[in-house]
Amino acid sequence: MLNLGILYQQEKQFNLAYNTYVFAIATVEALRGEIVSGEEAKRKQAEKWNQLYTYIVEVCLELGNIIAAIEYVERSKTRNLVELILNRDSKTIFPPEVATQLEQLRDEIASGQYQLQNGKAENPTDLAQHLQQLRQQRQVLQDSYLPVASGFKFDQFQKTLEKRTAIIEWYIATDRILTFVIKPNGQELAFWESQPEDFNALIDWSNKYLGDYYNQQDQYKIQWQNQRRRTAETISRNSPS
């Protein structure tokens, strides 16, 4: 699905690319929830498929849908955090009866997934459809109490901002730096993007920073001040004045 989406994107068939990426992300996120082999396996899967979020953000911008773009930006950055919170603090975040229901859904989904993966399901098609319904039910419950990641909605979030408040968010895409500015009271979401040379400058800075940190510890503190100033200049060129 990833390669098909990339092909559509390269051919500038952005609606087809968007639909392909949406389906792929839904599939990957569902499969991630069923991984039982540990956090290392989940981390590797996240690294492998992280490009999906970058590509769909870029396609949303090509389609002129800035709000959808920032919603996928948030989704890409918070999915691991949400999972950590759910595993560690579910009994604190959710009412007792909801926490119990989520645990039951998790166990039922895991059991059904095991049957599918090991060829033990009597009717694989029916079971797969049932599991999808359970995942949707679980997602609705989670989003009702923890509206981030896939539950993040720009309009709802904007209403929580106080007057004279603005949030600036940066996101590194394939070949550019994206800047979003969120303001309260229903104001339009502002957006800027860098030039390729600014993106390349940030990559060069990152490589030099890491090289200095690991190879020149004695010079690192001195050079860090200059590096930080240059980074601020690179980013500010693509932010509102």
N, C-alpha and C positions, 0 to 999 in steps of 0.2 A: 504493500500500500504506500509506503514511503516513496519508493522509486516512481510509482505511478503519479503520485502527487507532484513530485519534482518535475516529471515530464510535462504535466499540465501547466505547471508554473512557468517552465522555460518556454512553452509555446504560447504563453500569455492567455491561457484559458483559465482565468482566475476563479470563476464560479465552480468549475469542475475540480480545480485544485483544492478549493476551500472544502467542498463536500467530501473529498477523499481524505483530507487531513482530519476533518471532524470525526469521521468514522474510525480512522486509524488511532486517534487519541483516545476515543471512547474504548476501543479494544485494548489498547496498552494499559490504560488505567484500570480496567476491569481485571486484566490478567495480573497486574501488579498486586492487587488485593488478594489474589489467591496463591501467591508465592509462599511456600512454607519452608524453603531451604535456608532461610536466614537473611539478615540485613545486607550481607555482602552481595548476594544474588540480586536483591532489590536495587542496590547501588549501581551494579553493573548494568542492569536493565535500564535504569534512569539515565545513565551516561549514554547508552546506545541510542535511546529514543528521544533524547532531549532536543535534537534537531527539529523534531516535529513541531514543537511549540514555536521555535524561531521561524520556521517556514510559514506557519499559519498566521503569525503576527504580520509577517511581510505581505502575505496575500490579503489579509484584512485591510491593510493600508492601501494596497493597490485597488481594492474595491471601494475605498473611501469610507470604510467603517472603522473609525478611530476608536470608538467605544468597545467594539468587539476585540480590537487589537489589544487594548490595555487589560481587558478581562482575561485574555489568554496570557498576557505578560504575568499577571497575578497568579494565574493558574499554574504557570510553569515554575514560579518561584516558591510557592507555598505548599505544593502537594506533599513533599517530604515532611515538612513541618507539621502539617495536618495529621499525617499518619502517626508521627511520633506522639503528638498530643493525644490522639485517640487511643493509642496503645497504653500510654502512661497515665492519663488523667480522665479517662472516660467516665469514671464513677463520680468525678468532681464536676465535670462540665454538664453532664446530662442528669435529669431526674432519675431516681433509682429504677423506675419501671421502664424508662427509655433505654438506660444502660443495659438492663437485662435483655430487652428486646433486641438491641444491637448485637449483643453477644450471641443470642440464639440465631440471628440471621447470619452472623459470621460463621458459626459452626455448621449451619445447614448448607451454606454456600461452599465451604471447604469440603464437606462430605460429598456433595454433589459433584464438585470439580474433581475430586479423587476418583469417583466412579467413572466419569467421562474419560479421564486420562488413562485409566487402567482397564478400560473396556468392560466394566462391570454394570453399566447402565442397561436396564431392560429396554428402554426406549430413549436413545440418546437425543433425538430431536426434541421430544417433549421435555426432557430434563434440561436441555440447554435453554429452552424458552423459559422454563420455570426459574432457572438460575438468573436469567436476565431480569425477570420480574423482581426477584429477591434483591438483586443489586440496586435496582431503581428504588425499591422501597427503603433500602438501607441508606442510599444517598439522600433521599428526601428527609429522612429522620436526622441525619447528620447535618444537613444544610439548615435545618430549622433552628439548630442551637449553635452551629459553628459555621456561619456564612462566609467562608473563605475558600480558596482554591476553586473547585468547580462550582461552588455556591456563591462565589463573589459576583455581585452585580453592581455595576458602576453607579446607577441611579440611587440605589439604596445607600451605598457608601458615601456618595456626595452629600446626602442629606445629613450625615453625621458631622460634617465639618462646621466648625464655628466661623463666625464672621471674621474677616480680615485674616483668613487662614488660606494657605495654598500648599499643596504637596507637589514636589518636583520628583519625578521618577525617571531614572535612566535605564536603558535596556540595550545590550549589545546584540545586534543582529548579525547577519552573515558578513556584511561588508560596510556597516555604518553604525553609528551610535544614535539611538532614538531617545528623545526627551518628551515626556508628557507632563503637563501642568494641570492639576486638578484644583478648581476653585469652588467655593460654596455657592448656595442659593441658585442652583440650576444654571450657572454660567457655563458657556461652551468649553469643552475640553480642548486645550491648546496642545499643539504638537509641532516639534521641530525634528529634523534629521541632519546628521553631519555630512560633510563631504568625505569622499574616500580617503583623502590625505589626512584628515583628522583621525579616522579610524586606524589608518596605518601608523600614525604617530602614537596612538594609545598602545598598539601592539608592540611597537618598538620600545616604548617606555616600560611596559610590563616585562619584556625580556631583559632589559637593562637592570630594572629593579631586582628581579630574581637573581640575575647574575651577580650583582653587587652584594645582595644579601647572603648568598651561599659561598661566594668566593672571596669577598673583601670585607670581612666583618669590621675591620678597624676603620675603613673608610665609609662604612654604610651610614652611620648617623650623620656624618657631614653631608654626604651626597643626598640623603633622604629629603632634606629641606628643599633643595633645588628641584628634585624630581617631583615633589608634591606641588610646588608652584607651577611647574610646567603642565602637570595633569589638570590642575584647576583651569589654566588658560585654555587647554584643549577642549574641555567640557563646556566652558562658559561661552565659547564661540557659537555654540548651538543651543543656547538658552536665552530666554527673554531678557532684554536689557532693563 
